[in-house]
């Protein structure tokens, strides 16, 4: 299995019968590892991490969350966090064999609730990628501003690539902006991000609602599995003090920084991200 091995498509049934599209890498006999992307992303956020983790002996599954990519959208436009957690529970049950969950941002929150709130999903461990019990509101507002900024779409893929470069100035602009095409869909002569715009309605006013931090900490305690928080060293969403507070409150959690990475850790620094995972993965064997 090489780092460039192609993925295999798979469909899962989420909460309420919603269909979730996924890519898979690795051998069917290998232990499962689920990669869950952040809000406003798609499964293609893991296009480099997925095959690399497969070379380390995992069967890797990267789904599109509901309302994202080619997974189905909520018919009523409801994207409550509990629905995402329900999808993770359904996926874990369908996979069996106690998968490891690796969730970035929204994917991490969904994983934490799925594993720590009843009915608890049977997992072997959790990796939270730049997400904890509470965020820095400034960083979250910056994400939401980017998601809102082009409601009229883009003239083409190059236009979308320029918007991403402006948002992530530290990241090297890809030589081939066509890679972004997987995160876009065309309507008429315009290109739009490949997620349901109604998701923003669910995010508005819920950056750090009362009671959520304690809810997430309670879920972390009840998950009762090893937890690794992988923080972007330059993150404006999870500050160092937030990561330390999470680990102080959750005895079976620890955290590691990935230097020179922002909130989208795997996208910014994929190989250092994998390196940060390896000791944790080895401890689960």
C-alpha positions as CSV (number, residue, x, y, z in Angstrom):
1,X,0.0,0.0,0.0
2,X,1.7,3.2,-1.1
3,X,0.9,6.8,0.1
4,X,-0.7,7.5,-3.3
5,X,-3.0,4.4,-3.2
6,X,-6.5,5.2,-4.6
7,X,-9.5,5.2,-2.3
8,X,-12.5,3.0,-2.5
9,X,-16.1,4.4,-2.3
10,X,-18.5,3.3,0.4
11,X,-21.9,4.5,1.6
12,X,-23.1,4.4,5.2
13,X,-26.6,5.0,6.7
14,X,-26.6,7.7,9.3
15,X,-29.1,8.8,11.9
16,X,-32.6,8.9,10.6
17,X,-31.6,7.0,7.4
18,X,-29.5,9.8,5.9
19,X,-26.9,8.5,3.4
20,X,-23.3,9.3,4.1
21,X,-20.7,9.0,1.3
22,X,-17.2,7.9,2.3
23,X,-13.8,7.0,0.9
24,X,-11.8,4.0,2.3
25,X,-8.1,3.0,2.2
26,X,-6.4,-0.1,3.6
27,X,-7.0,-3.8,4.0
28,X,-10.4,-5.1,5.1
29,X,-8.8,-7.1,7.9
30,X,-7.1,-4.0,9.4
31,X,-8.5,-2.2,12.5
32,X,-10.8,0.6,11.5
33,X,-10.0,4.3,11.9
34,X,-12.6,7.0,11.0
35,X,-11.5,10.4,9.8
36,X,-14.2,13.1,10.4
37,X,-13.7,16.5,8.8
38,X,-14.6,20.0,10.1
39,X,-17.6,22.2,9.3
40,X,-17.6,23.5,5.7
41,X,-15.1,20.9,4.6
42,X,-15.5,17.5,2.9
43,X,-13.9,14.1,3.2
44,X,-11.3,15.3,0.7
45,X,-9.7,17.2,3.6
46,X,-8.1,13.8,4.4
47,X,-6.9,12.9,0.9
48,X,-3.3,12.9,2.1
49,X,-3.8,11.6,5.6
50,X,-6.0,8.7,4.7
51,X,-3.6,6.7,2.5
52,X,-0.7,7.5,4.9
53,X,-2.6,6.1,7.9
54,X,-3.4,3.0,5.8
55,X,0.3,2.4,5.3
56,X,0.5,2.3,9.1
57,X,-1.8,-0.7,9.2
58,X,-5.3,0.9,9.6
59,X,-8.4,0.5,7.6
60,X,-9.3,4.2,7.1
61,X,-12.8,5.5,6.5
62,X,-13.4,9.2,5.7
63,X,-17.1,10.1,5.3
64,X,-18.7,13.3,4.3
65,X,-20.7,14.6,7.2
66,X,-24.4,15.2,6.6
67,X,-24.9,18.4,4.6
68,X,-21.4,18.2,3.2
69,X,-19.9,16.9,0.0
70,X,-21.9,14.1,-1.6
71,X,-23.6,13.0,1.6
72,X,-27.3,13.8,1.9
73,X,-28.5,17.1,3.3
74,X,-30.9,17.3,6.2
75,X,-34.3,17.6,4.6
76,X,-35.5,20.2,7.1
77,X,-32.2,22.1,7.3
78,X,-31.5,21.0,10.9
79,X,-27.9,20.6,11.7
80,X,-27.9,20.4,15.5
81,X,-24.7,18.9,16.9
82,X,-26.7,16.0,18.3
83,X,-27.6,14.9,14.7
84,X,-23.9,14.8,13.7
85,X,-23.2,12.7,16.8
86,X,-26.1,10.4,15.9
87,X,-24.5,9.9,12.5
88,X,-21.2,9.0,14.1
89,X,-22.9,6.4,16.3
90,X,-24.7,4.9,13.3
91,X,-21.4,4.7,11.3
92,X,-19.6,3.1,14.3
93,X,-22.3,0.5,14.7
94,X,-22.2,-0.4,11.0
95,X,-18.4,-0.7,11.1
96,X,-18.2,-2.7,14.3
97,X,-14.8,-3.7,15.7
98,X,-14.5,-0.5,17.9
99,X,-12.9,2.0,15.5
100,X,-10.6,4.8,16.4
101,X,-12.2,8.2,15.8
102,X,-10.1,11.1,14.5
103,X,-12.3,14.2,14.3
104,X,-11.3,17.8,13.3
105,X,-13.3,20.7,14.6
106,X,-17.0,19.8,14.0
107,X,-16.0,16.2,13.4
108,X,-14.2,16.1,16.8
109,X,-17.2,17.5,18.6
110,X,-19.5,15.0,17.0
111,X,-17.1,12.2,17.9
112,X,-16.8,13.3,21.5
113,X,-20.5,13.3,22.0
114,X,-21.0,10.0,20.2
115,X,-18.5,8.3,22.4
116,X,-19.4,10.0,25.7
117,X,-23.2,10.5,25.7
118,X,-25.7,7.7,25.8
119,X,-26.1,5.6,23.8
120,X,-22.3,5.6,23.8
121,X,-20.6,4.4,20.6
122,X,-18.1,1.6,21.2
123,X,-14.7,3.0,20.1
124,X,-11.1,2.3,21.1
125,X,-9.9,5.9,21.3
126,X,-10.5,9.5,20.3
127,X,-8.2,12.0,18.5
128,X,-9.6,15.6,18.7
129,X,-7.9,17.7,16.0
130,X,-7.8,21.3,17.1
131,X,-11.1,21.2,19.1
132,X,-11.7,21.1,22.8
133,X,-14.5,21.8,25.3
134,X,-14.5,25.5,24.3
135,X,-13.1,27.6,21.5
136,X,-11.5,31.0,21.2
137,X,-14.5,33.0,19.8
138,X,-12.3,35.2,17.7
139,X,-11.0,32.2,15.7
140,X,-14.5,30.7,15.2
141,X,-15.8,34.1,14.0
142,X,-13.0,34.2,11.4
143,X,-14.1,30.7,10.1
144,X,-17.7,31.8,9.9
145,X,-16.8,35.0,8.1
146,X,-14.9,33.0,5.5
147,X,-17.8,30.6,5.1
148,X,-20.2,33.5,4.6
149,X,-18.1,35.7,2.4
150,X,-19.0,34.4,-1.0
151,X,-22.7,33.6,-1.1
152,X,-22.8,34.3,-4.8
153,X,-20.1,31.6,-5.5
154,X,-17.0,31.8,-7.6
155,X,-16.3,32.4,-11.3
156,X,-14.1,29.3,-11.4
157,X,-11.8,27.0,-9.5
158,X,-8.9,29.6,-9.7
159,X,-11.2,32.2,-8.0
160,X,-11.9,29.8,-5.2
161,X,-8.2,29.0,-4.8
162,X,-7.4,32.7,-4.5
163,X,-10.1,33.0,-1.7
164,X,-8.5,30.1,0.2
165,X,-5.0,31.6,-0.2
166,X,-6.2,34.9,1.2
167,X,-7.8,33.1,4.2
168,X,-4.7,30.8,4.8
169,X,-1.8,33.0,3.8
170,X,0.7,30.8,5.6
171,X,-0.2,27.7,3.5
172,X,1.6,27.2,0.2
173,X,-0.8,27.7,-2.6
174,X,-1.2,24.4,-4.5
175,X,0.4,24.1,-7.9
176,X,-2.8,22.5,-9.2
177,X,-5.9,24.4,-8.0
178,X,-8.0,21.8,-9.7
179,X,-7.7,19.7,-6.5
180,X,-10.2,22.2,-5.0
181,X,-12.8,20.9,-7.5
182,X,-13.7,18.1,-5.1
183,X,-14.9,20.8,-2.6
184,X,-17.0,22.7,-5.1
185,X,-20.0,22.1,-7.1
186,X,-21.2,23.9,-10.2
187,X,-24.6,25.6,-10.7
188,X,-24.9,27.4,-14.0
189,X,-21.8,29.4,-14.6
190,X,-20.9,29.7,-10.9
191,X,-19.0,27.4,-8.4
192,X,-20.1,27.0,-4.8
193,X,-18.7,25.3,-1.8
194,X,-20.0,21.7,-1.5
195,X,-22.0,22.1,1.7
196,X,-25.5,23.1,2.6
197,X,-25.6,26.8,3.2
198,X,-28.3,26.2,5.8
199,X,-25.5,24.9,8.0
200,X,-24.6,28.4,8.8
201,X,-28.0,29.0,10.3
202,X,-27.2,26.3,12.8
203,X,-23.8,27.7,13.6
204,X,-25.0,31.3,14.1
205,X,-25.1,32.3,17.8
206,X,-23.8,28.9,18.9
207,X,-20.0,29.6,19.0
208,X,-19.8,28.8,22.7
209,X,-23.4,28.5,24.0
210,X,-24.1,28.3,27.8
211,X,-23.6,24.8,29.1
212,X,-21.8,23.3,26.1
213,X,-18.3,23.3,27.7
214,X,-19.5,21.3,30.7
215,X,-21.5,19.0,28.3
216,X,-18.4,18.3,26.3
217,X,-16.2,17.8,29.4
218,X,-18.8,15.4,30.8
219,X,-18.8,13.5,27.5
220,X,-15.0,13.3,27.6
221,X,-15.2,11.8,31.1
222,X,-17.8,9.2,30.2
223,X,-16.1,8.2,27.0
224,X,-13.6,6.3,29.2
225,X,-11.1,5.8,26.3
226,X,-7.7,7.3,25.7
227,X,-8.0,10.9,24.2
228,X,-5.4,12.8,22.3
229,X,-5.9,16.5,21.5
230,X,-3.8,17.5,18.5
231,X,-3.5,21.2,18.5
232,X,-2.3,23.4,15.8
233,X,0.7,25.3,17.2
234,X,-0.6,28.5,15.5
235,X,-4.3,27.8,16.1
236,X,-6.6,30.8,16.8
237,X,-9.4,28.4,17.7
238,X,-7.8,26.3,20.5
239,X,-5.4,28.4,22.5
240,X,-2.7,26.6,24.6
241,X,-4.5,27.5,27.9
242,X,-7.7,25.9,26.5
243,X,-5.8,22.7,25.7
244,X,-4.2,22.6,29.1
245,X,-7.6,23.2,30.8
246,X,-9.1,20.3,28.8
247,X,-6.4,17.9,29.9
248,X,-6.5,19.1,33.5
249,X,-10.2,18.3,33.6
250,X,-10.0,15.0,31.7
251,X,-7.4,12.7,33.3
252,X,-7.2,10.3,30.4
253,X,-6.5,13.0,27.9
254,X,-3.3,14.6,26.7
255,X,-2.4,17.0,24.0
256,X,0.4,17.7,21.5
257,X,1.2,20.7,19.4
258,X,1.9,20.5,15.7
259,X,4.3,23.4,15.0
260,X,3.5,25.9,12.2
261,X,0.0,24.5,11.8
262,X,-3.2,26.5,12.2
263,X,-6.7,25.2,12.9
264,X,-6.7,22.9,9.8
265,X,-3.8,20.9,11.1
266,X,-3.7,18.0,8.6
267,X,-4.1,20.4,5.7
268,X,-1.4,22.7,6.9
269,X,1.2,20.1,8.0
270,X,0.1,16.6,7.1
271,X,3.4,14.7,7.8
272,X,4.0,16.3,11.2
273,X,0.3,15.6,12.0
274,X,0.8,11.9,11.2
275,X,4.0,11.9,13.3
276,X,2.0,13.4,16.2
277,X,-0.5,10.5,15.9
278,X,2.0,7.6,15.8
279,X,2.8,7.3,19.5
280,X,-0.9,7.4,20.4
281,X,-1.8,4.8,17.7
282,X,1.0,2.5,18.9
283,X,-0.4,2.7,22.4
284,X,-3.7,1.4,21.2
285,X,-2.3,-1.8,19.6
